[in-house]
Amino acid sequence: MQARRVAITGLGVISPYGGDITDFFERLVAGESASRHLLTDDLPRPLSIPFVNCPGFDAEAALSKPLVVTMERFAQLGMAATYLAWEHAGLPRQPEEASGESREHWGCIWGTALGGLAAFERGSRDFWQKGRERLSPLSVVQGMNNAVNAHVSIQLGLGGISTSHTAACASSGIAIGEAFRRVRSGDADVMLAGGSDVCQTYHVVRAWEAMRVMAPGGADTSATACRPFAADRSGLVLGEGAAALVLEAWDHAVARGARIHGEIIGYGTSCDHSHLVRPQREGQVRAMRSALADGGLTPADIHYVNAHGTATAEGDPVEIAALREVFGELAPGLPVSATKSMHGHLLGAAGAIEAVVTALALREQAVPPTAHLAGRIDPACEGVDHVLEGRRGVPMQAALSSSFAFGGSNAVLAFRAPPR
């Protein structure tokens, strides 16, 4: 079968700003940070860190109480994001409402780094701190990393592949890429893909602190704590959230009159195969070049890159070096931004939320900035066109979104703007 075009017909985000995808994107273009100071009473030592959460999220309103009690928060966020994307695509939740069309080959591929880890941390506290002898019988299903795709497939009647990917910060980038391949190859007409994670469990935060890659910040400084590519950057800011995309065969989308919000045209992966936590320029270069080749693109075709950009001392210069190598003499004019500076690092959900940002950037012809960077660029990170303030009315046809993970897993997605 000839390779098919893959349309993006639905986008859904559970946003730290609390609004819909339009509100989410507008706030990013405006450079508004969602990072806030998190102070807890956890023992043995309270948490006091910059963090990005979703305080307005009401799981019961979004899903229903009977469904919510079977889920850990990462699954609640993920399921809610898929519902938003499904509705955005104009697809009915119930298969019988879909004009008799079978969903037996439609599927869901999800990404998460931590999954239901919070359920197991809660169980450990129940055992060791509270002296309980039994756990909730829901602990296993709440803790499953594949909980989101399982619930999605059940609730939407998807009979095709239902699986999850766990590859640290590249988890949902890989999930979207693999879903893209399924639609392009003809294995499915419709796929749901995305990612979700919740990072504020006590021992997860303490583990990241121990690596000395988390940005410090108090009540007055947390909003600007994450400064990718800045000379004074001090580390990443963790967050929680979820994002989902409905990917659909182009002809299938056109036939049902769906609005097309963009197109995925390429997907590249690689492994650094050198170090568990130290990124390698060569591996990132291979992933970007693979995505370009897969999409039939050249560096000259790319008008924007949503960078992985975590604000770590070692990671940022490596990523910029990889971009300089791939784009060569074009690199100084290549617009690059790291939106983690505003929505935080969602670990396994990072690739999904940044894929949504990239698709919206092309649809709206607007580029969000790397916040808090003006006047601070690290000389080691120079050589590209860092977007310091949001840009509107920017003619763009194609863009890349990069996800580079611990373990050396790299995933890059290539997007094309929707027809106008």
C-alpha positions in Angstrom: 0.0 0.0 0.0 1.2 3.5 -0.8 2.1 5.6 2.2 -0.8 7.7 3.2 -0.8 11.3 4.4 -1.5 11.7 8.1 -3.8 14.6 9.3 -4.1 16.0 12.8 -7.8 16.4 13.3 -7.9 16.7 17.1 -5.8 18.4 19.8 -6.4 18.2 23.5 -4.4 19.6 26.5 -5.0 19.7 30.2 -3.3 23.0 30.6 -1.7 24.5 33.8 -3.4 27.7 32.7 -6.8 26.1 33.0 -8.3 27.0 29.6 -8.7 25.3 26.2 -6.0 24.9 23.6 -6.4 28.4 22.2 -6.0 29.9 25.7 -3.0 27.6 26.3 -1.2 28.6 23.1 -2.0 32.3 23.4 -0.4 32.4 26.9 2.7 30.6 25.6 3.0 33.1 22.7 2.7 35.9 25.3 5.6 34.4 27.3 3.5 33.7 30.4 5.1 31.2 32.8 2.9 28.6 34.6 5.6 27.8 37.1 4.7 28.5 40.8 6.3 27.9 44.2 5.2 24.5 45.6 5.4 24.2 49.4 4.2 21.0 51.1 4.2 19.6 54.6 5.7 16.2 53.5 7.9 14.4 56.0 10.8 14.0 56.7 11.4 17.3 54.9 8.8 19.6 53.2 9.1 20.2 49.5 9.9 23.8 48.5 10.4 23.9 44.8 9.2 25.6 41.6 6.5 23.4 40.0 3.9 23.5 37.3 0.6 21.9 38.2 -3.0 21.9 36.9 -4.9 23.4 39.9 -8.2 23.9 37.9 -8.5 20.3 36.8 -11.7 18.6 38.1 -11.4 14.9 37.3 -15.0 14.0 38.2 -16.4 16.8 36.1 -14.2 15.7 33.1 -14.7 12.0 33.5 -17.3 10.8 36.1 -16.8 9.6 39.6 -17.0 5.8 38.9 -14.2 6.1 36.3 -12.1 8.5 38.4 -11.8 6.1 41.4 -10.2 3.4 39.2 -7.5 5.9 38.0 -4.3 7.5 39.4 -4.0 11.2 38.6 -1.7 10.7 35.6 -4.5 8.5 34.0 -7.2 11.1 34.9 -5.2 13.8 33.2 -4.5 11.6 30.2 -8.1 10.4 29.8 -9.4 14.0 30.0 -7.0 15.1 27.3 -8.0 12.3 25.0 -11.7 13.3 25.4 -10.9 16.9 24.5 -8.9 15.8 21.4 -11.7 13.4 20.4 -14.3 16.1 20.7 -12.0 18.5 18.9 -11.8 16.0 16.0 -15.6 15.9 15.8 -15.8 12.2 16.6 -18.6 10.8 18.8 -17.6 8.9 22.0 -20.0 6.0 21.3 -19.1 3.8 18.3 -22.8 3.3 17.5 -23.1 7.0 16.8 -20.4 6.9 14.1 -22.7 6.0 11.2 -21.9 2.4 11.5 -18.2 2.7 10.9 -16.1 0.0 12.6 -13.5 1.0 15.1 -12.0 -2.4 15.3 -8.7 -1.2 13.7 -8.6 2.2 15.4 -6.2 2.4 18.4 -4.4 4.3 21.1 -0.7 4.6 21.8 0.3 6.5 25.0 3.5 7.7 26.6 4.4 8.1 30.2 7.6 8.0 32.2 6.2 7.5 35.7 2.8 6.1 35.0 1.0 5.2 38.2 4.0 5.5 40.5 2.0 7.6 42.9 -0.2 4.7 43.7 2.8 2.6 44.8 4.3 5.5 46.8 0.9 5.9 48.6 0.9 2.1 49.3 4.4 2.3 50.8 3.3 5.1 53.1 0.2 3.1 54.1 2.4 0.1 55.0 5.4 1.7 56.6 4.0 4.9 58.1 0.4 4.0 58.9 1.0 0.4 59.7 -1.8 -0.9 57.4 -1.7 -4.6 56.5 -3.6 -4.4 53.2 -3.7 -2.1 50.2 -6.7 -1.0 48.1 -7.7 -3.7 45.6 -7.5 -0.9 42.9 -3.8 -0.4 43.5 -2.7 -2.6 40.5 -5.0 -1.0 38.0 -4.2 2.5 39.3 -0.5 1.8 39.0 -0.4 0.3 35.5 1.6 2.4 33.0 -0.9 1.3 30.3 -3.9 2.6 32.2 -4.6 5.5 29.9 -4.6 3.6 26.6 -6.6 0.8 28.3 -9.3 3.2 29.5 -9.3 5.1 26.2 -9.8 1.9 24.2 -12.6 0.8 26.5 -14.5 4.1 26.6 -14.2 4.9 22.9 -14.6 1.3 21.6 -11.2 1.1 19.9 -10.4 -2.4 18.9 -6.9 -1.9 17.4 -3.6 -1.6 19.1 -3.6 -0.4 22.7 -0.2 0.1 24.2 2.1 2.5 26.1 5.7 3.6 25.7 8.0 4.4 28.5 11.3 6.0 27.4 11.8 8.7 29.9 11.4 12.2 28.4 10.9 10.8 24.9 7.9 8.6 25.8 5.1 10.5 24.2 7.2 11.6 21.3 7.7 8.0 20.5 4.1 7.2 21.1 3.0 9.8 18.6 5.6 8.7 16.1 4.5 5.1 16.3 0.9 6.1 15.9 1.8 8.2 12.9 3.4 5.1 11.3 0.3 3.0 11.9 -1.9 5.5 10.1 0.6 6.1 7.3 1.0 2.4 6.6 -2.7 1.7 6.4 -2.9 -0.3 9.7 -5.4 2.2 11.1 -7.6 5.0 9.8 -7.6 6.8 13.2 -5.2 6.7 16.1 -5.2 8.5 19.5 -1.7 9.3 20.8 -0.2 11.5 23.5 1.2 11.4 27.0 0.6 12.2 30.6 2.7 12.3 33.8 2.5 13.6 37.4 5.9 14.4 38.8 5.3 15.7 42.3 5.4 12.4 44.2 7.8 12.9 47.1 10.5 10.5 46.2 10.4 11.5 42.5 11.2 15.1 43.4 13.9 14.0 45.9 15.4 11.8 43.3 15.6 14.6 40.8 17.0 16.9 43.4 19.7 14.4 44.2 20.9 14.6 40.5 21.3 18.4 41.0 19.4 19.2 37.8 16.3 20.9 39.4 16.1 24.7 39.4 15.7 26.3 42.9 13.1 28.9 43.5 10.9 30.5 46.1 7.7 32.5 46.1 9.3 35.4 44.3 11.6 33.5 41.8 9.7 30.3 40.8 8.0 31.9 37.8 11.4 32.5 36.1 13.2 29.5 37.5 13.4 27.6 34.2 15.7 29.4 31.8 16.7 27.2 28.9 19.9 28.3 27.0 20.6 31.1 29.5 24.0 31.6 30.9 22.5 31.7 34.4 20.3 28.6 34.0 20.0 26.5 37.0 18.0 23.4 36.0 14.6 22.1 35.0 11.2 22.7 36.6 9.0 19.6 36.9 5.3 19.6 36.1 2.2 17.6 35.6 -0.2 17.5 32.6 -1.4 15.7 29.5 -1.8 16.2 25.8 -3.4 14.2 23.1 -3.6 14.2 19.3 -6.1 12.5 17.0 -4.2 11.3 13.9 -6.2 10.3 10.9 -5.7 9.2 7.3 -6.0 12.3 5.2 -8.6 10.9 2.8 -10.7 9.6 5.8 -10.6 13.0 7.4 -11.6 14.8 4.2 -14.4 12.3 3.5 -16.1 13.0 6.8 -15.6 16.8 6.6 -13.1 17.1 9.5 -11.1 20.2 10.0 -7.4 19.5 9.5 -5.2 21.3 12.0 -1.9 20.2 10.6 0.0 17.2 9.3 2.7 14.9 10.6 5.0 14.1 7.8 8.1 12.6 9.4 9.4 10.7 12.4 13.0 10.0 13.4 14.5 8.0 16.3 18.0 7.1 17.5 19.9 6.0 20.6 23.0 7.8 21.8 24.3 4.4 23.1 27.0 6.1 25.1 25.7 7.2 28.6 22.6 6.9 30.7 22.2 10.6 31.5 24.8 12.5 29.4 23.3 13.5 26.0 25.3 13.0 22.8 25.2 15.4 19.9 25.7 12.6 17.3 22.6 10.7 18.5 20.4 13.9 18.3 21.8 14.7 14.8 20.8 11.2 13.6 17.3 11.6 14.9 16.7 15.0 13.3 18.2 13.9 10.0 16.0 10.7 10.1 12.9 12.8 10.7 13.8 15.1 7.8 14.5 12.2 5.4 11.3 10.4 6.5 9.3 13.5 5.7 11.1 14.2 2.4 12.4 17.4 3.8 15.7 19.3 3.7 16.9 21.7 6.4 15.9 24.6 4.2 12.2 23.5 4.5 12.1 23.9 8.3 10.9 27.2 9.7 10.8 26.5 13.4 12.1 24.0 16.0 10.5 23.4 19.3 13.6 22.3 21.2 13.8 19.8 24.0 15.5 22.6 26.0 15.4 21.5 29.7 17.7 24.3 31.1 20.3 21.8 32.3 24.0 22.8 32.2 25.0 19.9 30.0 21.9 19.3 27.9 21.3 22.7 26.3 24.7 23.2 24.6 24.6 19.7 23.2 21.2 20.3 21.6 22.3 23.6 20.1 25.4 21.9 18.7 23.3 19.3 17.1 21.0 21.9 15.5 24.1 23.7 14.2 25.4 20.5 12.6 22.1 19.6 11.0 21.2 23.1 9.7 24.8 24.3 8.9 24.8 27.7 7.4 21.1 28.0 7.8 21.3 27.6 11.6 21.7 31.4 12.5 18.3 32.1 10.8 16.5 29.1 12.3 13.9 30.1 14.9 14.2 27.9 18.0 12.3 28.0 21.3 12.0 25.9 24.4 8.5 26.1 25.8 9.4 24.2 28.9 10.5 27.6 30.2 6.7 28.2 30.7 4.9 24.9 31.0 7.7 23.0 32.7 9.1 19.6 32.1 6.3 17.0 32.0 8.7 14.1 31.6 6.8 11.4 29.7 4.2 13.9 28.5 6.8 16.5 27.3 6.8 15.3 23.7 3.0 15.3 23.5 2.5 18.8 24.9 5.3 20.1 22.6 3.9 18.4 19.6 0.6 20.2 20.2 2.5 23.5 20.6 4.3 22.8 17.3 1.2 22.0 15.4 -0.5 25.1 16.8 2.5 27.2 15.9 2.1 26.2 12.2 -1.7 26.5 12.2 -1.6 30.0 13.8 1.6 31.1 12.0 2.9 32.2 15.4 6.0 31.2 17.4 6.1 31.1 21.2 9.4 32.2 22.9 11.9 30.8 25.2 10.8 32.8 28.3 13.3 34.5 30.6 16.1 34.4 28.0 16.5 37.9 26.8 19.9 39.3 27.6 21.0 35.9 29.1 22.0 33.7 26.2 24.9 31.3 27.0 27.7 31.8 24.5 27.8 28.0 24.3 24.2 28.0 23.1 24.5 30.7 20.4 24.3 30.0 16.7 20.5 29.8 16.2 17.7 32.4 16.1 16.5 32.2 19.7 12.9 33.4 19.9 13.0 35.9 22.8 9.5 37.2 22.4 6.4 35.7 20.8 6.2 36.2 17.0 3.0 36.5 15.0 2.3 36.5 11.3 5.4 34.3 10.6 5.1 32.4 7.3 5.9 28.8 8.2 5.3 25.5 6.4 7.2 22.9 8.3 8.6 22.5 11.8 10.4 20.0 14.1 9.7 19.0 17.7 12.5 17.2 19.5 12.4 14.9 22.6 15.8 13.7 24.0 15.7 11.4 27.0 17.8 9.9 29.7 18.9 6.5 28.5 19.8 8.1 25.1 16.4 7.7 23.5 15.8 10.4 20.9 12.6 11.1 19.0 11.9 13.9 16.5 8.6 14.7 14.8 8.2 16.7 11.6 5.0 18.7 11.0 3.5 20.5 8.1 1.1 23.4 8.3 -2.6 22.8 7.4 -3.8 23.8 3.9 -5.0 27.4 3.7 
